[in-house]
């Protein structure tokens, strides 16, 4: 298969950066990868390795068209901007991809985006619909939660002796960013994925009660799960220093988890990357060593 070049949006962020690294490991020549982001100073090391680095601001349509010039395939990593701006930004990226003749757009969505009731899920659902309406060949990478969303909180969890959430006994099929990035690299570099909708998540789902038990076992310290109403969790997150909107979005995400919206048993991630995804126990072991 001959690929002219592959654009990765959000390469300055964690998932985008990991996807660039995964593409390089898969043998894509550095010069055939276009890594984009708003502040490309953070990826100048990629340029030094031969990757084409271009500035791309999702709010700047003309700049997006320039950044995507000559590209054959594009990974749209969902924007990390405020929720109210996400869909408009995604539409500008899709429009720019269409105008530059991109032959495939892979989009990092969320599990069950077509039926998700969360605020964040709705933005993904709208973006998926826009992709379909524009008629661009696409692949939907419906990623569940990141394991890193929990492992990054380990110091606070261990200090407090508690995982705090509003997910009830909803099961979460979290996986590592690196595994999601590997899946993205696969669909960008192999044939046969156009039109596919992949529900991606770890093989081993868990509740937040089970997360607390796993942390207890890994760290040798007693950790419990405290389940709160969504409104209370919002207040707790805001009191911890999160911006009000982000606190609301994250608490709302837990509400979705309680409804099973972050659960999948599709096995799609394992099949795409050709091995079992990193498990919660493995991720906790690594995080506790650092």
N, C-alpha and C positions, 0 to 999 in steps of 0.2 A: 504494500500500500504506500502510495506517495502522498505525503501531507505537505502542503506549502508552508504553513506555519500555524501555530496554536497560540491563541491569546488567553492569558489567565488574568482576569480582573481581580482586584484586591490582593495582589501578590505581596503587598506591604503588610497584610494581615497574616494570621497564623495558618488558616486553612489554605489560602492562596499560595503562600510561600511553600507549604508542604507539598502542594500539588506540583509546583515547579520542580521541586527536588525529585518527586516521584517520576515526572516526565523524563528528567535527565537520567535517572536510574534505568528507565525503560529504553534508553538508547536514542531518544530524540536529540538531534544535534542542538547545542545551546543556541545557535544562531536561528533556529527554527521555532524558538519559544519567545513569545512577546510577553514580558512580565509588566503589568501596569498597576498604577496606584496613584493616589493623590500626591503623596510626598515620597518621591522616588529616591530621596537621600537614604532611606532605610534599606534600599535594595541595590545600592551601588556595588556591593560585593558580587551580586549576580551579573551585573554588567562586566565586571572584571573577569568573570568566568565565561564570558562570551554570549550570555543571554541578552537579547534585545530588550532594553528597558525604555518604556515610554510613559509619560505622565497621562493619566486619564482620570478626570473628575466626573462622577456620574451626573453632576448638575450642568456640565458643559457639553452640549450636543456636538458642536463643531470639533472640540478636542477629542471626543470619543471617536468620531469618524476618522480623524487623523491617526489616533492610536491603533485603530483596528485595520488600517490600510494593509492590504496584501495578505490578510489572515484567511485561513481556510476553516478553522474550527475555533470555538470560543467557549470558555468556561465563565459563566456569570455566577460569581460568588455573591450571594445575597448581601445587600448593603447593611452596614452597621449603623446607619444614620437613624435619627428618630423615626418611630414607626410611621408617623404621618407622611413622611417623605419617601418611604421605601418604594412604593409602587411606581410613583412618578420617575424615580431614579432608574428603576429596573426597565421601565418602558423606554427611556432614552437610550439605554444600552442596547435593548432589543432593536429599536429603530435604527441605531447606528450600525449594528451588525447586519441588518437587512440591507441598508444602503451600500455597504461595502462588499456585499456578496458572500458573506460567511455561509458556508454550506451546512454547518451544524452548530447549534447552541446547546450546551449542557448547563443545566440550572440547578444550583443547590437549594432545594426546597425543604419541606419538612414532612414527616410521616403523616399520611392521610390528609394531605393539604386540601383535597377536594371535599372533605367532610369536617375538617377541623373547626372547632368553635372558638378557638383562642384568637386574640387580637393579632398575634404574630402569624398564626395559621392563616388568617384571612388575607394577609398581605401576600403570602406565598400562593394561595389559591387564585388571587387576582392576577398575579404575575404569570402563573401557569396558563390561565385563560387568555391573557394577552399574547403569549407565545403561540398558542393554538390559533388565535384570531389572525395573527400576522402570517401564519402559514410557513414559518421557518422550521425546517427539520430540527427536531430537538430530542433531548434525553432529559428526563426528570430524575434527579438524584434526591430522593426524599429522605434526608438525613434525620435520624432521631437525635436525641440529646448527646452532648459530648461527655465522655467520662471525665474530661478535664474540668467540667463545670463543678464537679465534686472534689476531685483530687486537689484542685487549686485552693479549696476551702479547708483542707485538712488542718492547718495550724489553728484556725478559729474553732473548728469542730472539736478538736482534741482539748483545746483550752476550755471550752464550754461544756464538754462532755455530752454534746447533743447535736444531732442533725435536726434542723427546723424546717418545716415545709408545710404545704397544704395539699399534698398529693394523695392523702388517704392510703389505701392499699393498691393504688394503681401501679401497674407494672411498667417499667421503663427499660427500653432496649438500647441503652447507651453504648456508644463505641468511641474509639479514640479518633482524634482529628486525623492522625496519620493514616488510619485505615480508611476513613472517608476520602482523604486525598488520594490514596492509592486507587480507590474505586473510580474517582474522577479521571485519573490518568489513564485507566484502562479504557473507559468509554471514549476518551478523546483520541486514542491511538489505535483502536481496533474497529473492525467493521462489524455490522450486525446489531448495533445498539440504537440506531435511529428509530424514534417513536416509542422507545421503551420507557416504562415508568417503574423505577426501582424503589422499593420500600427498604431503606437501609438501616440496619441496627445490629447490635451485638447478638451473638447466639444465646447468651444467657441474660435474660431480663431480671430485674430486681425491683422490689418495692423500696421505699425509703426506710422502712423498718429493717429490711434485709441489708440495705446499705449501712445502716448504723451497726448492725451485727458484724458485717464484714470488716468495717473499720475497727471495731473492738478486737476482732480476731487478729487483724494484721498489726495493730499497734500495741496490743496487750493492755489496752485501757478500756474502761467501761464507757460506752457511748450508747445513748438511747435516741429514739426518734420522737420528736414532739410535733404532733399534727395540729395545725392551727386553721381557723377559718381564713379564707382568702384575704379578707379585709385586715385581719390581724397580722398576717404575714406581710402584707404591703407595708403596714406601719413599722414592723420589725426591720424590714429591709431599708426603709427610708431612714430609720433611726441609726442604722449601721453606716449611713453615709451615702447610700445610693441615691441618684437623682430620682425625683418623684415618679417620672414617667417610666423609668427603667424598673423601679420597684413594683409598679403596677403590672408591667409586662411580665416580669418574672413570676410574680404571684399568680397571674392569670395562666402562665404556662403550667404551673403546678396544678391548677384547676383542670387544665386539659389532660395532664397526666392521670389525674384521678378518674377521668373518663376513658382512659386507655388510648389516648391520642398519641402517646410516645411509645406505644408498644407495636412491635411487628415480629412475626415468626416466619417471615418470608424466606429467610436464608439467602437473600439476594446479595448481601455484602460478602458473605463467605464465598459464594460462587464467583463474584466479580474479582475478588483479590486472590482467589485460589488457595486459601488457607483459612483456618478459624480466626476470627477477629480477636484482638486483645481483650481479655476478660477483665472484669472489675477487680478480681484478686490480683491479677498481674499488674494492673495500673496502680493499685494501692501500694503494692510492694515496691515498685519503681519510685513512686512519689515519696514514700517514707524513707527511702535511701538518700534523698536529696534535700 
